[in-house]
Amino acid sequence: MGKITDARPAIVLFAYSQPGFACLDELLKMGANISAVFTHIDADDETIWFDSVYDLAKSKKLAVYRSKKIDEGAYPFFKQAAPDIILSAYYRAIIPDEFLAVPRLGAYNLHGSLLPKYRGRACINWAVLNGERQTGVTMHVMTTKADRGDIIAQEQFPINFTDTGHDVFLKASNAVRKIIREYLPLIEKGTVPHRAQDETQATKFGRRRPEDGIINWHDSAIKIYNLIRSVTHPFPGAFTFWAGQKVFIWQALPLDDAEFWQKYHDGQVNGMSQLPAGTVYREAGAVIVKCGKGFLVLQKISLPDGKDSDPADKGFGSLFQNGECFSVNRV
């Protein structure tokens, strides 16, 4: 097992995705004693948009264990690394209790929310989807129950109205770096602060699947907009159906009723307000969709041929006819 500075406590890092890469990169910059790195084999059905923990670790000649989950070979590899500290950042598998019991200075996870809110999976995407105006990263003690341990540190940052899920991931990665810089020295000394989580404030969310991106046009324009920006590129995307074909909406602009009438009708209300949710309206080069409340101006979509298209493309507006409707299924 490779070590950088034998005088410092040995760290085993479990890491994946961009926050995991940021954690490893920051540890390396600090000269931490990384005795082993655990990471994942990339999934064939996932867009790998983030920097590789595996490639960085190998480039620094660190001992690396790469797998889809914690398998039978993981524990002997882990024990040989003889960690004083476990750090975890966006590692996707539950780390067993027998691992957590080994390090004398503790096991700590970096979670992409302000715990106890947004425990669970896909917490960044859920926060954007729910219209949160702020979130953050929490370093907490790892326990048998995921995301339940004492809080060590939190770094808060805003979610701007135009931020996408990807934008917030990058903010979270920067927050990971800051927490590592400030709190690793305390962990190494055994003087890190603890405070219990307030269980009365806890919320939990599950993993998101590609099929969860379907748009319900009876929702408000703001709710649909938040869905779109939470799962836009590089994530699987929000989608609807047009003439039986799946159409992805990657970028849009929500308008409330007053904004719509002012922008497109000089304040004059027309019959658009009486049309069913999902109805398309074209005016001044824009493709506008009636929602349960408000309107959505489409700015970037994937046409049925799979290519991204925006209003500057000839095929964008010509595909849609006034009065026709998007559907939540293929019929």
C-alpha positions as CSV (number, residue, x, y, z in Angstrom):
1,M,0.0,0.0,0.0
2,G,1.3,3.4,-1.0
3,K,1.8,6.2,1.6
4,I,2.7,9.8,1.1
5,T,3.7,10.9,4.6
6,D,4.1,8.1,7.1
7,A,4.2,10.5,10.1
8,R,0.5,11.4,9.5
9,P,-2.5,9.2,10.3
10,A,-3.3,6.8,7.5
11,I,-6.5,7.6,5.5
12,V,-8.6,5.2,3.5
13,L,-10.8,7.1,1.1
14,F,-14.1,5.8,-0.4
15,A,-14.9,8.2,-3.3
16,Y,-16.7,8.6,-6.6
17,S,-18.2,11.3,-8.8
18,Q,-17.1,15.0,-8.8
19,P,-17.3,15.6,-5.1
20,G,-15.3,12.4,-4.5
21,F,-12.6,13.5,-7.0
22,A,-12.5,16.9,-5.3
23,C,-12.0,15.2,-1.9
24,L,-9.1,13.1,-3.2
25,D,-7.5,16.0,-5.1
26,E,-7.6,18.2,-2.0
27,L,-6.2,15.5,0.2
28,L,-3.3,15.1,-2.2
29,K,-2.7,18.9,-2.2
30,M,-2.5,18.7,1.6
31,G,0.0,15.9,1.6
32,A,-2.3,13.6,3.4
33,N,-1.2,10.0,4.1
34,I,-3.6,8.1,1.8
35,S,-3.0,4.4,2.3
36,A,-5.8,3.2,-0.1
37,V,-8.6,4.4,-2.3
38,F,-11.9,2.6,-2.9
39,T,-13.9,3.7,-5.9
40,H,-16.4,2.3,-8.4
41,I,-16.4,0.7,-11.9
42,D,-18.3,3.2,-14.1
43,A,-21.7,1.9,-15.2
44,D,-22.3,1.4,-18.9
45,D,-25.7,3.0,-18.8
46,E,-24.6,6.2,-17.0
47,T,-23.2,9.4,-18.6
48,I,-19.8,9.8,-16.9
49,W,-19.5,13.6,-16.8
50,F,-17.2,13.8,-13.8
51,D,-13.5,13.5,-13.3
52,S,-12.2,10.0,-12.5
53,V,-11.2,9.2,-8.9
54,Y,-9.6,6.0,-10.3
55,D,-7.4,7.8,-12.8
56,L,-6.2,10.4,-10.3
57,A,-5.4,7.7,-7.7
58,K,-3.5,5.6,-10.2
59,S,-1.6,8.6,-11.5
60,K,-0.3,9.2,-8.0
61,K,0.6,5.5,-7.6
62,L,-2.0,5.0,-4.8
63,A,-3.4,1.6,-3.9
64,V,-6.9,1.4,-5.5
65,Y,-9.7,-1.0,-5.1
66,R,-12.4,-0.5,-7.8
67,S,-15.7,-2.4,-7.8
68,K,-19.4,-2.0,-8.3
69,K,-20.0,-2.7,-4.6
70,I,-18.3,-3.9,-1.4
71,D,-17.4,-7.4,-2.4
72,E,-15.6,-10.3,-0.7
73,G,-12.1,-9.0,-1.7
74,A,-12.7,-5.5,-0.3
75,Y,-12.1,-6.2,3.4
76,P,-8.7,-7.9,3.2
77,F,-7.5,-5.0,1.0
78,F,-9.0,-2.5,3.5
79,K,-7.3,-4.2,6.5
80,Q,-3.9,-4.3,4.8
81,A,-4.2,-0.5,4.4
82,A,-4.4,-0.2,8.2
83,P,-6.4,3.1,8.3
84,D,-6.5,5.5,11.2
85,I,-9.2,7.4,9.4
86,I,-12.0,6.6,6.9
87,L,-13.2,9.4,4.7
88,S,-16.1,8.9,2.2
89,A,-17.3,11.3,-0.5
90,Y,-20.1,10.2,-2.8
91,Y,-19.2,6.5,-2.6
92,R,-22.4,4.7,-3.6
93,A,-22.2,1.6,-1.5
94,I,-23.0,1.2,2.2
95,I,-19.7,0.7,4.0
96,P,-20.1,-2.2,6.4
97,D,-19.8,-1.9,10.2
98,E,-16.7,-4.1,10.3
99,F,-15.0,-1.4,8.2
100,L,-16.2,1.4,10.3
101,A,-15.0,-0.2,13.5
102,V,-11.3,-0.3,12.4
103,P,-10.0,3.4,12.3
104,R,-9.0,4.7,15.7
105,L,-9.7,8.3,14.7
106,G,-13.1,7.7,13.2
107,A,-15.0,7.4,10.0
108,Y,-16.5,10.5,8.3
109,N,-18.8,11.0,5.3
110,L,-19.3,14.1,3.1
111,H,-23.0,14.2,2.2
112,G,-24.4,16.6,-0.4
113,S,-27.0,18.4,1.8
114,L,-27.4,20.2,5.0
115,L,-28.3,17.3,7.3
116,P,-30.6,16.2,8.7
117,K,-32.5,17.5,5.6
118,Y,-32.2,15.5,2.4
119,R,-30.9,12.3,3.8
120,G,-30.6,9.5,1.2
121,R,-29.8,9.4,-2.5
122,A,-29.7,12.1,-5.3
123,C,-29.9,14.8,-2.7
124,I,-28.6,17.5,-4.9
125,N,-31.0,16.8,-7.7
126,W,-33.9,16.6,-5.3
127,A,-33.0,19.9,-3.7
128,V,-33.1,21.7,-7.1
129,L,-36.3,19.9,-8.1
130,N,-37.9,21.0,-4.9
131,G,-37.0,24.6,-5.6
132,E,-34.7,25.0,-2.6
133,R,-32.8,28.2,-2.5
134,Q,-29.8,26.9,-0.5
135,T,-28.2,23.6,0.3
136,G,-24.7,22.6,1.3
137,V,-22.3,19.7,2.2
138,T,-22.2,18.1,5.6
139,M,-19.3,16.1,7.1
140,H,-20.7,13.7,9.6
141,V,-19.7,10.6,11.6
142,M,-20.5,7.4,9.8
143,T,-22.8,5.0,11.7
144,T,-24.7,1.8,11.0
145,K,-27.7,3.9,9.7
146,A,-26.7,6.1,6.7
147,D,-26.6,9.8,7.1
148,R,-27.6,9.7,10.8
149,G,-24.3,10.3,12.6
150,D,-23.1,13.4,14.5
151,I,-22.4,16.5,12.4
152,I,-18.8,17.6,12.2
153,A,-19.0,20.5,9.8
154,Q,-21.4,22.1,7.3
155,E,-20.7,24.4,4.3
156,Q,-23.7,26.2,3.0
157,F,-24.2,27.8,-0.5
158,P,-27.1,29.2,-2.5
159,I,-29.0,27.5,-5.3
160,N,-29.7,30.3,-7.8
161,F,-32.9,30.3,-9.8
162,T,-31.0,29.4,-13.0
163,D,-28.7,26.8,-11.4
164,T,-28.9,23.2,-12.8
165,G,-28.2,20.0,-11.0
166,H,-24.8,20.0,-12.6
167,D,-24.1,23.6,-11.4
168,V,-25.0,22.6,-7.8
169,F,-22.8,19.5,-8.0
170,L,-19.8,21.8,-8.8
171,K,-20.7,24.0,-5.9
172,A,-20.8,20.9,-3.7
173,S,-17.4,19.8,-4.9
174,N,-15.9,23.2,-3.9
175,A,-17.6,22.9,-0.5
176,V,-16.0,19.4,0.0
177,R,-12.6,21.0,-0.7
178,K,-13.2,23.7,1.9
179,I,-14.4,21.3,4.6
180,I,-11.4,18.9,4.0
181,R,-9.0,21.9,4.3
182,E,-10.5,23.1,7.5
183,Y,-11.3,19.9,9.3
184,L,-8.8,17.2,8.3
185,P,-6.2,18.7,10.7
186,L,-8.7,18.4,13.5
187,I,-9.6,14.8,12.6
188,E,-5.9,13.9,12.5
189,K,-5.4,15.4,16.0
190,G,-8.6,13.7,17.4
191,T,-10.1,17.1,18.3
192,V,-12.9,17.3,15.8
193,P,-16.2,18.8,17.2
194,H,-19.4,16.8,17.2
195,R,-23.1,17.7,17.5
196,A,-26.1,15.5,17.2
197,Q,-28.6,15.8,14.3
198,D,-32.0,17.2,15.1
199,E,-34.3,14.3,14.2
200,T,-37.4,16.5,14.2
201,Q,-35.9,18.3,11.1
202,A,-35.0,15.1,9.2
203,T,-36.2,14.5,5.6
204,K,-35.2,11.6,3.4
205,F,-35.3,11.1,-0.4
206,G,-34.7,8.0,-2.5
207,R,-32.8,7.4,-5.7
208,R,-34.0,8.9,-8.9
209,R,-34.5,6.8,-12.1
210,P,-34.6,8.1,-15.7
211,E,-38.3,7.4,-15.9
212,D,-38.9,9.8,-13.0
213,G,-38.2,12.7,-15.4
214,I,-41.6,12.5,-17.1
215,I,-43.4,15.9,-17.1
216,N,-46.9,16.4,-15.8
217,W,-48.2,19.4,-17.6
218,H,-50.9,19.9,-14.9
219,D,-48.1,21.0,-12.6
220,S,-47.2,24.7,-12.3
221,A,-44.7,26.1,-14.8
222,I,-42.3,26.7,-11.9
223,K,-42.5,23.1,-10.7
224,I,-41.9,21.8,-14.3
225,Y,-39.0,24.2,-14.7
226,N,-37.4,23.0,-11.5
227,L,-37.7,19.4,-12.7
228,I,-36.1,20.3,-16.0
229,R,-33.1,22.1,-14.5
230,S,-32.6,19.4,-11.9
231,V,-32.1,16.6,-14.4
232,T,-30.9,18.4,-17.5
233,H,-27.5,17.5,-19.1
234,P,-25.5,15.6,-18.0
235,F,-28.4,13.8,-16.2
236,P,-31.1,11.7,-17.9
237,G,-33.4,14.7,-18.6
238,A,-37.1,15.6,-18.3
239,F,-39.3,14.4,-21.1
240,T,-42.8,14.3,-22.6
241,F,-44.5,12.8,-25.6
242,W,-45.4,14.5,-28.9
243,A,-47.4,12.5,-31.5
244,G,-46.3,9.3,-29.8
245,Q,-42.6,10.2,-29.8
246,K,-40.5,10.9,-26.7
247,V,-39.2,14.5,-26.6
248,F,-36.7,15.7,-24.0
249,I,-36.8,19.3,-22.7
250,W,-33.4,20.4,-21.6
251,Q,-33.9,24.1,-21.0
252,A,-37.0,26.3,-20.6
253,L,-38.2,29.6,-19.1
254,P,-41.3,29.7,-16.8
255,L,-43.7,32.6,-17.1
256,D,-46.6,33.3,-14.8
257,D,-49.9,34.4,-16.4
258,A,-49.2,38.1,-16.1
259,E,-45.7,37.8,-17.6
260,F,-47.1,35.7,-20.5
261,W,-49.9,38.2,-21.4
262,Q,-47.5,41.2,-21.1
263,K,-44.7,39.6,-23.1
264,Y,-46.8,38.1,-25.9
265,H,-50.1,39.9,-26.0
266,D,-49.4,43.5,-24.7
267,G,-51.5,42.7,-21.7
268,Q,-54.5,41.4,-23.7
269,V,-55.8,38.0,-22.4
270,N,-56.9,35.6,-25.1
271,G,-58.4,32.1,-25.2
272,M,-55.0,30.5,-24.3
273,S,-56.0,30.6,-20.6
274,Q,-58.9,28.2,-21.3
275,L,-56.9,25.5,-23.1
276,P,-55.8,22.2,-21.5
277,A,-52.5,21.8,-19.8
278,G,-49.8,20.7,-22.3
279,T,-51.2,22.7,-25.2
280,V,-48.7,24.3,-27.5
281,Y,-48.8,27.9,-28.6
282,R,-46.5,29.5,-31.1
283,E,-45.8,33.2,-31.3
284,A,-42.9,35.5,-32.3
285,G,-40.6,32.5,-32.9
286,A,-41.3,31.1,-29.4
287,V,-42.8,27.7,-28.6
288,I,-44.9,28.1,-25.4
289,V,-46.7,25.4,-23.5
290,K,-49.7,25.9,-21.2
291,C,-49.1,24.4,-17.8
292,G,-51.5,23.8,-14.9
293,K,-50.5,27.3,-13.7
294,G,-48.4,29.6,-15.9
295,F,-46.6,28.9,-19.1
296,L,-43.3,27.4,-20.2
297,V,-41.2,28.8,-23.0
298,L,-39.1,26.0,-24.6
299,Q,-35.5,26.9,-25.2
300,K,-33.7,23.6,-25.9
301,I,-35.2,20.2,-26.6
302,S,-34.2,16.9,-28.2
303,L,-36.2,16.2,-31.3
304,P,-37.3,12.6,-32.1
305,D,-34.1,12.2,-34.2
306,G,-32.2,12.5,-30.9
307,K,-30.5,15.8,-31.8
308,D,-30.6,18.8,-29.5
309,S,-32.5,21.7,-31.0
310,D,-33.2,25.3,-30.0
311,P,-35.4,28.1,-31.5
312,A,-32.7,29.0,-34.0
313,D,-33.0,25.6,-35.6
314,K,-35.5,25.3,-38.5
315,G,-37.0,22.1,-37.1
316,F,-37.7,23.4,-33.7
317,G,-40.8,25.4,-34.3
318,S,-42.1,23.6,-37.4
319,L,-42.5,20.3,-35.4
320,F,-45.2,21.8,-33.2
321,Q,-48.6,23.2,-34.3
322,N,-50.8,25.6,-32.4
323,G,-53.5,23.9,-30.3
324,E,-51.8,20.4,-30.3
325,C,-50.9,18.9,-26.9
326,F,-47.9,17.2,-25.3
327,S,-48.9,14.0,-23.5
328,V,-47.6,12.0,-20.5
329,N,-47.6,8.8,-22.5
330,R,-47.1,7.6,-26.1
331,V,-50.8,7.4,-27.1
